[in-house]
């Protein structure tokens, strides 16, 4: 029983049985037993905050500003850290080779759904390794589409068997429903980071249907190249993203960051979140499909800074068709004017007068390319990226 928590021997027994069942579903065996610890949400917050909070990341701040999801009133590291701390149900630590389950109840109890999910990560690490660090936001999402998608796929199979064939420990009556949070102060961040968990299982299911677990195994050697392929499984592996480079047309007052890579790729999933949280689609929040975000072919956000602490960026995106590019550019302009009260003093220039996104923007479409330049003032736009070809 789980109502009063589990003592050490009970936890060992539950873990051993869960490992055996994960092996049975996944048709692969663990190489070693995985230690499991159960802690309260308060203890998790205490541990994650014991280092003084995440370090500021002005480069990434510009990336999330470009998405109109995290403004200048809050750092992206803080927003991401707070979102994770409120929503995480457990985690597997590859460096420590252990699982920590976060319980919502005052007496920490094991959630069998979280345990089976995290055991899949331990199995993945033992069989394939989980120490790869993707370069961009979009490849982080696409890699996680496999890693988290497979874990959710096995978890869902496990749950169906608990409901019909297996004797299982009860799930905690804590109101979590197997999920956690919705984003708090920055719901757009949550929509982005939860995407692999939402779309990943269907992607893995489509690969499994085509080639069984051998095909899923092969994904760990050839991850999808974009969140677009996770959202649209039929586009894997054929529709790979195009490489986008942004010419440096800045003046002496503005510099790129000393960061490798110099720019980030945000991808279709993050652009969908931009459109959803800025009122440019009535699609379901977790569908990740909208007219302004579909048709993405590639992008690059290059952050800039000046000597006085000002920030800006150039975001260049490619689209499958001119119509796709037109829809995205139009929706981004509408997001500025409708969600952030931007005025349009001339041509392609927009100014948000106040609030966390108070800046100047230049939104230009040229064929299938959309280029968004951002800076503190209208005069800074040419300083960051001189207009013209």
HELIX and SHEET records of a PDB file:
HELIX    1   1 UNK A    8  UNK A   26  1                                  19    
HELIX    2   2 UNK A   41  UNK A   48  1                                   8    
HELIX    3   3 UNK A   58  UNK A   66  1                                   9    
HELIX    4   4 UNK A   76  UNK A   87  1                                  12    
HELIX    5   5 UNK A  112  UNK A  127  1                                  16    
HELIX    6   6 UNK A  137  UNK A  164  1                                  28    
HELIX    7   7 UNK A  187  UNK A  193  1                                   7    
HELIX    8   8 UNK A  195  UNK A  219  1                                  25    
HELIX    9   9 UNK A  227  UNK A  231  1                                   5    
HELIX   10  10 UNK A  233  UNK A  235  5                                   3    
HELIX   11  11 UNK A  267  UNK A  277  1                                  11    
HELIX   12  12 UNK A  322  UNK A  334  1                                  13    
HELIX   13  13 UNK A  335  UNK A  339  3                                   5    
HELIX   14  14 UNK A  340  UNK A  340  1                                   1    
HELIX   15  15 UNK A  378  UNK A  384  1                                   7    
SHEET    1   A 3 UNK A  35  UNK A  40  0                                        
SHEET    2   A 3 UNK A  98  UNK A 103  1                                        
SHEET    3   A 3 UNK A  90  UNK A  93 -1                                        
SHEET    1   B 3 UNK A 254  UNK A 256  0                                        
SHEET    2   B 3 UNK A 296  UNK A 306 -1                                        
SHEET    3   B 3 UNK A 263  UNK A 264 -1                                        
SHEET    1   C 7 UNK A 254  UNK A 256  0                                        
SHEET    2   C 7 UNK A 296  UNK A 306 -1                                        
SHEET    3   C 7 UNK A 311  UNK A 319 -1                                        
SHEET    4   C 7 UNK A 369  UNK A 375 -1                                        
SHEET    5   C 7 UNK A 360  UNK A 366 -1                                        
SHEET    6   C 7 UNK A 349  UNK A 351 -1                                        
SHEET    7   C 7 UNK A 343  UNK A 346 -1                                        
END                                                                             
